[in-house]
Amino acid sequence: LIDDFENVCQSEDFERVKETTVVEHITSGLTFQKAMDGLSDLQRQDSLSLLKAYISECCDVCWSMVLQRPMLSIWPTLFEPTEPMLFDENQHQRVLGSNKRHKHVLYVVFP
Protein backbone atom coordinates (compact mmCIF):
# COMPACT_ATOMS: atom_id res chain seq x y z
CA LEU A 1 0.00 0.00 0.00
CA ILE A 2 2.86 2.41 0.66
CA ASP A 3 4.10 2.09 -2.92
CA ASP A 4 0.58 2.59 -4.24
CA PHE A 5 0.11 5.58 -1.95
CA GLU A 6 3.27 7.20 -3.30
CA ASN A 7 2.38 6.38 -6.89
CA VAL A 8 -1.13 7.79 -6.58
CA CYS A 9 -0.02 10.92 -4.71
CA GLN A 10 2.58 11.67 -7.36
CA SER A 11 0.38 10.84 -10.34
CA GLU A 12 -0.74 13.52 -12.77
CA ASP A 13 -4.35 12.43 -12.34
CA PHE A 14 -4.28 12.98 -8.58
CA GLU A 15 -2.56 16.36 -9.03
CA ARG A 16 -5.21 17.33 -11.58
CA VAL A 17 -8.02 16.38 -9.18
CA LYS A 18 -6.44 18.45 -6.42
CA GLU A 19 -5.73 21.38 -8.72
CA THR A 20 -8.96 21.54 -10.66
CA THR A 21 -11.77 19.77 -8.87
CA VAL A 22 -10.98 20.67 -5.26
CA VAL A 23 -9.44 24.12 -5.75
CA GLU A 24 -12.10 25.19 -8.26
CA HIS A 25 -14.87 24.02 -5.94
CA ILE A 26 -13.48 26.06 -3.05
CA THR A 27 -12.57 29.18 -5.01
CA SER A 28 -15.96 29.33 -6.72
CA GLY A 29 -17.76 29.76 -3.41
CA LEU A 30 -19.20 33.10 -2.34
CA THR A 31 -17.34 33.07 0.97
CA PHE A 32 -14.00 32.71 -0.81
CA GLN A 33 -14.88 35.47 -3.28
CA LYS A 34 -15.81 37.84 -0.44
CA ALA A 35 -12.56 37.04 1.38
CA MET A 36 -10.56 37.90 -1.74
CA ASP A 37 -12.39 41.18 -2.46
CA GLY A 38 -10.20 43.38 -0.29
CA LEU A 39 -6.88 41.98 -1.51
CA SER A 40 -4.53 43.33 -4.15
CA ASP A 41 -3.75 41.20 -7.21
CA LEU A 42 -0.41 40.14 -5.70
CA GLN A 43 -2.06 39.22 -2.40
CA ARG A 44 -4.68 37.20 -4.27
CA GLN A 45 -2.01 35.31 -6.20
CA ASP A 46 -0.05 34.61 -3.01
CA SER A 47 -3.19 33.51 -1.17
CA LEU A 48 -4.24 31.22 -4.00
CA SER A 49 -0.76 29.70 -4.18
CA LEU A 50 -0.76 29.01 -0.43
CA LEU A 51 -4.30 27.63 -0.62
CA LYS A 52 -3.31 25.22 -3.40
CA ALA A 53 -0.35 23.95 -1.35
CA TYR A 54 -2.57 23.51 1.71
CA ILE A 55 -5.26 21.68 -0.26
CA SER A 56 -2.63 19.41 -1.79
CA GLU A 57 -1.34 18.42 1.65
CA CYS A 58 -4.90 17.89 2.96
CA CYS A 59 -5.71 15.60 0.02
CA ASP A 60 -2.53 13.60 0.64
CA VAL A 61 -3.40 13.17 4.33
CA CYS A 62 -6.99 12.19 3.52
CA TRP A 63 -5.81 9.69 0.92
CA SER A 64 -3.51 8.03 3.46
CA MET A 65 -6.37 7.95 5.99
CA VAL A 66 -8.64 6.20 3.50
CA LEU A 67 -6.00 3.54 2.81
CA GLN A 68 -5.72 2.54 6.47
CA ARG A 69 -7.61 -0.50 7.67
CA PRO A 70 -9.77 0.23 9.50
CA MET A 71 -10.20 3.49 7.63
CA LEU A 72 -9.32 6.52 9.73
CA SER A 73 -11.69 9.43 10.11
CA ILE A 74 -11.65 12.75 11.88
CA TRP A 75 -14.05 12.82 14.79
CA PRO A 76 -15.67 14.89 16.06
CA THR A 77 -16.28 17.07 13.04
CA LEU A 78 -17.09 20.16 15.10
CA PHE A 79 -14.78 22.29 17.25
CA GLU A 80 -17.45 22.82 19.90
CA PRO A 81 -20.04 20.15 20.72
CA THR A 82 -23.59 21.21 19.82
CA GLU A 83 -24.97 19.10 22.67
CA PRO A 84 -23.41 18.35 26.07
CA MET A 85 -20.76 15.63 25.69
CA LEU A 86 -19.60 13.80 28.79
CA PHE A 87 -15.84 13.61 29.22
CA ASP A 88 -14.73 9.99 28.83
CA GLU A 89 -11.18 9.12 29.96
CA ASN A 90 -11.08 6.34 27.34
CA GLN A 91 -11.85 8.73 24.45
CA HIS A 92 -10.60 12.12 25.57
CA GLN A 93 -7.46 13.61 27.02
CA ARG A 94 -7.31 16.80 29.05
CA VAL A 95 -4.85 19.44 27.96
CA LEU A 96 -2.80 21.77 30.12
CA GLY A 97 -5.14 24.32 31.64
CA SER A 98 -8.21 22.05 31.58
CA ASN A 99 -10.52 22.11 34.55
CA LYS A 100 -10.06 18.60 35.96
CA ARG A 101 -13.41 18.76 37.77
CA HIS A 102 -15.44 19.61 34.68
CA LYS A 103 -17.51 16.65 33.52
CA HIS A 104 -18.25 17.82 29.95
CA VAL A 105 -16.14 18.46 26.86
CA LEU A 106 -16.18 22.19 26.18
CA TYR A 107 -14.23 22.14 22.93
CA VAL A 108 -11.96 19.85 20.94
CA VAL A 109 -8.33 20.93 20.57
CA PHE A 110 -7.45 18.29 17.98
CA PRO A 111 -9.77 15.58 16.74
Steps between C-alpha positions, in 0.01 A plus 500: 500500500786741566624468142148550368453799729816662365411418141149641531611813687760575235280417202388768257139391543507555876672838455235597245219405740658707776571793270177516306219323679579590861654845451234607249223383732639704789591812304161515329320543831356834607686497831834464322412776253407737784825420682700586188317828428719720717832360378735635236578287194834394651335408830238298313767311307696430819186390684395271217848348482500431875146362481599259222796373705278456806231317303763273347629401844144447631419271206818300562413457869141402419618250240730334754214492753273325251764234431528400866311196620284573683457826313588803710263791538504832677260507791338707627439718198419809706731713715233553765241233582145606410362289785656425840765228462616317810876481543611138461855413613510222238423739211625839612814649645515819703746764391705733716266755652193273494269506797546149641165516681297585191293204384426617143711564191496873432695495175727271301863608463588236241268229376 
